[in-house]
Amino acid sequence: MVSRVYLIPGFFGFAHFGDLKYFHHVEELLTHELAGLGRRFQVLRVDTLAAGTLSRRTDRLRELLVETAGGDHDPIHLVGHSTGALDARRLLDPERVRDVDDDVVKRIRSVVSIAGAHRGTPLATAFRGAFGKDLLRMLGALTVQSLRLGPISVGTALGVAGALAMVDRLVGSHKMDLIDQIEQHVLQDFSDERRATLEAFFSELAVDQGLLDELSPEQARHFDAQTLDRPGVAYGCVVTAAPPPTVHTALGLGLSPYAQGSHALFHTLWTLTSRFVAETGLPVAAVDAHQLLLGQLGRIPTEEDNDGIVPTLSQFHGSLIRAVTADHHDVIGHFDDARHDPPHVDWLISRSAFRRPQFDQLWRDVARFIVKADGGDPIA
């Protein structure tokens, strides 16, 4: 028997795009940790949709499970990052499960949410406007460029930071020119063929934005309340909170234009995300994990706390596996560590101080949670 663990990506919906690997470091480490716990597991990356609705993304996830796991009786585990956690929950909702697929769905033993947007994020609302659509396309291009080629250039970082800083006051035709210039700058390092593919990919992001509505706090709260947990499945979460960006954190970066520009971009995203309003107060899972939060995070998170993309109070669902001081992409391996082979590359400079030791501990805890749900007895 070989249990399968599926890694489900977030909003930008690709497990690998050419030589880009969203979960590369996670796949490597989680495979190692699971093997060390004395169980046989296969870790698989999921290709889902870039920005399709939760319904479309869930249908794609279901198809992949049937294709790769149909025909046997081995256990299945789902690990979703960001929006990927919502895909997993929706798939398992007893009210939505289709009889024809129940032979696969009923074998799912656990759902692990990594910085999941269970109650939405104010960023979705900010990105829903006309200028936000172009910003979203630009940030998607930046994601691919930074994860594939390394840190974005100085000029790009400063240009993006300036663009986002003006999001609330930019009006008129100049905003389209500004976004187009930045996007062109980002894509200039790609071949003509890859550039054409990426431009088509991100044009789709700009057009199909139904998921942004679903990720708005208003609609996400409804999803969270109406989407039921499947009996017999273990639900767990990893929650993240980045240090609030300040003038002092920026000064600590020195005079590097790239570092300053990247941190300014993170500062803007963090500020937009900090506008979260938790209408129902502290989630039950956070209340139950009060002592664990104090021990691991050092405090009980407030509405303002976030990882630069998703509010911390939006991330709780099921039992708390671990709470970490990290940004949204740190926890899937995109932090600064050039010494590791292959190197870790930071997506945005958040000054979280999250590095390989914290990464190892986080995924060791996730591995233990999965093994326990699988019916095993994790080695201490």
FENJO-V876368 format. One line per field, one symbol per residue. ss: DSSP state (A for helix, B for strand, O for the rest). A space follows every 50 residues. Layout:
# FENJO-V876368
ss->???
This chain:
# FENJO-V876368
ss->OOBBBBBBOOOOOOOBBOOBBOOAAAAAAAAAAAAAOOOOBBBBBBOOOO OOOAAAAAAAAAAAAAAAAOOOOOOBBBBBBOAAAAAAAAAAOOOOOOAA AAAAAOOBBBBBBBOOOOOOOAAAAAOOOAAAAAAAAAAAAAAAAAAAAO OOOAAAAAAAAAAAAOOOOOOOOAAAAAAAAAAAAAAOOOOAAAAAAAAA AAAAAAAOOAAAAAAOAAAAAAAAAAOOOOOOOBBBBBBBOOOOOOAAAA AOOOOOAAAAAAAAAAAAAAAAAOOOOOOOOOOAAAAAOAAAAAAAOOOO OOOOOBOOOOBAAAOOOOBBBBBBOOOOOAAAOOOOBOOOOOOBOOOOOO OOOOOAAAAAAAAAAAAAAAAAAAOOOOOO
